[in-house]
Amino acid sequence: MNSQKLAPIGYGLLLAALLAAPFLGAYPVFVMKLMCFALFASAFNLLLGYTGLLSFGHAAFLGGAAYVAGHAIKVWGLTPELGLLAGTAGGALLGLLFGWLAIRRQGIYFSMITLALAQMLFFACLQAPFTGGEDGLQGVPRGKLFGLIDLSSDLTMYYVALVVVVLAFLLIVRTIHSPFGQVLKSIKENEPRAISLGYDTHRFKLLAFVISAALAGLAGSLKTLVLGFATLSDVHWTASGQVILMTLVGGLGTLSGPLVGSAVVVLLENKIGEFGHLVASITGVDWFNTLGESVTMVTGLIFVVCVLAFRRGIMGEIIARLPRRAGRKT
């Protein structure tokens, strides 16, 4: 059985696990945070994995949209769905601006322009009065969805977030498998050939950049709605590095890779301390108790191992090995 036949089964099992997670003892807010980062990584993978554009400034769309959505809900009094739309639109507008300025450059020049623009936005958020500066935008209410569904319950908010993330992921899948997505793949593989076939590659790359930014903005907006706050860490350059790590560890250019990569990175950041205490109690080595203070070191070590041992990422290696095994059996 090849990867194409296994994919629907895997996604079905994942969806079933997410539906049952709150009843199996999982903390809903933590799983919602994980889903937001999974959407963020999937949006970034659409740009890097399928278009070949490495952005070092994707945190600008996550954090900028988070502030827009939080401000719209808290100060303007918009309903949650309108707040999410406002944040997504804010991410798309930022993507249009960033893309228009950076898209005609290639390689490291494109990446550094996106990083510079994202840092400009970071300092703007640091100084702007409505963002709360270093304290962040606090106390964002969840409100009532469509004026009817009270989102103050974590369980209700969980299933609303799950629906939003699943629909956004389906949009990414549809985009990748559409004629537009095929053009993006051709641009990544051989842009001069795509130009020779008559495609305006700058226009296609700009549209891909805007779509990726809008979906990253949706992830940031949803994260603000779930947690009730937006902080400078959402728009800091480290968030851009984090999403690159998620995508590469999971598997660049695969649909399931960002989901796995985000789960690995988020679980490491939140559970490495508990794992260290467990290992220390089993081995008797007290040093493992300090693992919670060394998250960056552990994450970097895992990244190095991934680069050296399986460059395609976790899911990339699994998908690549499936046809070989099927061929041996036949």
N, C-alpha and C positions, 0 to 999 in steps of 0.2 A: 504494500500500500504506500503510495507516494505522498508527498507533503500536501498536494492539492486536495486529496481525499481526506487526509487527517485534519486539515485546518478547520473545517466546519465542526468536527467532533471536539477539537480542542477549545474552540471559542464557545461552543455550547456548554462544555463542562465548566469553563471559566465563568460564564454568565450564571450558571446554576450555583456555583460556589459563592458568587457575589450576592445572589438573591438570598442564599441561606446564611451568609456570614453573620448577620446580627443575632441570629438564633443559635449560632454555634459558639457564642462567647466572644466574638470579635468586637472590638470597640468601634462603634460606627464612625465617630469623628476621625479616628486614625485611618480607617479604610477610605473615607471620603477624601482625606488629604492625599492618600496614595493614588486614588483615581484622578484627582486633579493633576498630579505630576505625570501620570501616565498619559493624559490628554496633552499636556504640555510637551512631553517627549515625542508623542506621535505627530504633533504639529511641526515640531522641529525636524523630525525625520522626513516629512513631506518635502522640506526644503533641501536638506543635505542628502538624504538617502536616495531621493528620486529626481532631484534637479541638479545636485552637485554643487550647491551653494552653501559654504560654511559661514554661518553668522556667529560672531562673537558677542552679539548684542541682543539676543532674544529675550533676556530678562527685562528689557525695556517694555516689551509688549505684555509680558506677564504682570509686572509690577505696575506699569502705567494703567492698564485696564483695571487692575485691582483697586487703585486709588479712584479711578473714574466711577466704577460701580459702587464702591463704598460711599463716596461723596453723594452720588445720585440717590442712593437709598436712604442714607442718614440725614442729609441736609435738604435735599430737594423733595424727599418724601415719596420717591417712586416705589412702585411695587417690585417684588423680587425679579419677576420676568423682565420688566422694563429696565431694571438695574443691570441685569445680565446682558441685555441687548445694548445698553449704553456702553458697558465695558467692552463688549465685543466690537462695537463700532469704533470705540476709542483705539483699540488694538489695531483694527484695520486701517484707520487714518494714520496712525504712527507708522505702520508698515508701508503705506503708500508714500509717506514722506521719506522714510529711511531708504526704501527701495529706489525711489526716484533719484536720490542722491548717490546711491552706491552701486546700482545695478549695472552701470556701464563699465565698472572696473571688474577685474577678474582676480582669482587667486587670493593671495595674502592681502592685496590692496583692498579688495572688497571686504574681507574679514575685518581689517583694521578700521575701515570707515564705519562699519556697523558698531564696533566696539567704542569708537570715539563718540558717536552719536548717542549710544546708550549711556555712556559716562556723563554726557551733557545732561541727559534726562535725569540721571541719578542726582546730580548736584542741584538741578531744578526742584526735584522732589524734596531734597534736604532743606531748601530755603523757602519753598512755597508754604504759605500759612495754612492752606486747607489740608495739607498732608499730615500735619502734626509733627513734622521734622523728625527728630530722632525718636520721639515717642510713638510715632505712627498714627494712623487713623484708627481710633478705638471705638468700641461700642456700636458697631454696625448691626442694626436689627435684621432679623430674618424676614419678619413680616408675614403676610399671607399671599400665597401664590394665586394669581387671578382674583384676589380678594376673597377666596373661599378656603383654600387649604393652608392651615396654620403650620408654619415651618419651625416653630419653636421646639417641637419634638425632634430629637435626634433621629429617631426611626423614620419619621415622615421625610425629614430632610435627606436622609440617606437614599431613599428610593427615588426621590426627585433628582438628586445628584446622579444616581445611577442611570436614569433615563436620559439625562442631558449628555452624559459622557458616552453612552452607547450610541445615541443619535449622531453625536459629533464624530465618533469613530467610524460609523457607517458612511458618513459624508466623506471622510478621508479615503475609505475603501473605494467608494464610487468614483472619487476624483482620480485615484491612481489607475483604475481600470477603464477610465473613459478615454476617448481619443485625445483629449487634452493631456491626460496623464501619460499617454504614450509619447506625445511630443516632448514632454518634460524628460522622460527617460532618454529619448534620442538626443536631447540637448546635453544631458549628463555624459552620455557615451561619446558623442562626436558632434560638438556644436557647429563647426564649419560645414559638416555634411547637412545638418538641419537647415542651415542658412542657404545652402545650395539648392535645397528642395523648395525654397520659397517661404520658409517660416520666419516671422519676425521674432527672433529669439529674445530680444530685449523685452518685448511685450509679454511673452509667455513667462519669462523669469520674474517680471514685475508682478504679474497676476499670481504666480505661485507664492511669491514673497508676501503679498497682501493676504492671501488665504491662510498661509501659515501663521502670520501675525494675528489675524482675526481669531483663529482657533486657540492660539496661545493666550490671547486676551480673554477668551471665554473661560479658559482654565483658571486664569488669575481672578476673574470676576467670581467664578464659582467658589474658589478658595476663600475669597473675602466673605462671601455669603455664609459659607460653612463655619469658618472660624470666628467671624465677627470683627475682624481687624485686617489692616494692610500695613506692612512695615517696609522699611528701607531694604531689608534683606530680600524682598521680592524683586526689587529693581537693581540690586547690586550685581556687579560683574560675576560674582561667585555663582549666582543662579544660572548665568549663561554657561559657565564651566560645568555646572552640575548637570544640565540637560544634555550637554555634549557627552559627558561621561555615561549617562543613562542610555543614550542612543548607541554608543560604541560598545558598551558592555553587553547590551541586549542583542544587538545585531543590526548594523546599518543596512538600510534598504529592504528591511523586512517589516511586515505589518505587526507581527507579534513581538519583535525585538524590543521596541521602546516600552511595551507593557512589562516585559520581564526585567529589563534594565532598570526601570523606575522602581519596581518592587524591590530589587536587590539593593539599590542605593538608599531608598527611604527606610527599608527595614534595617539596614546597617546603621544608619544615622540614629534611629530611634531605639533599636534593640541590642546594639553591640555591648552596651554596659551590662545588661542582664545576661547576655551570653558569656561575657567575661567573668561575672560572678559565678556562673554555673561551672565554667571550666576550672576556675580557681578552687571551688569546693571539691571538684572531682580529683584534680591533680595535686592540690595542696600548694600550688605555686601562687604566691600572693601577687605577683606582677600582673596576672590576668585581671585583677580587680581594677587596674588602671586603664583597661581598654576603652572604657566609656569616655575617657579624656583624650583618647588618641584616634578619634573617628577619622580625621583627615588622613592620618598615616595608614590606617587599615584600608580605607577607600582607595588611596593611591597604590597600595600594594596589590589590591585586587585588580586595579586597572592595568598595572604592569604585567601581572600574570595573564590577563586576558589578551593583551597585545602580543605577548611572547608565545602563549600556548594556543590560543584560538583567535586569530585576527578577525574572523568573520563575526565574532560575538557569540553569545550563548546560543541564540536561536539560529543564527546564520550557520553555525557549525552543525547543529542538529538537522536543519533543512538540507544542507549539502551532503550529509552522510546517508540520508534516507534513500535516495535513488541508487547509491552504491550497494546498499544492503539488498534492495529489491532486485537489482541486477544479478547479484550473487545467487539469490534464491531461484531466479529463473534460469 
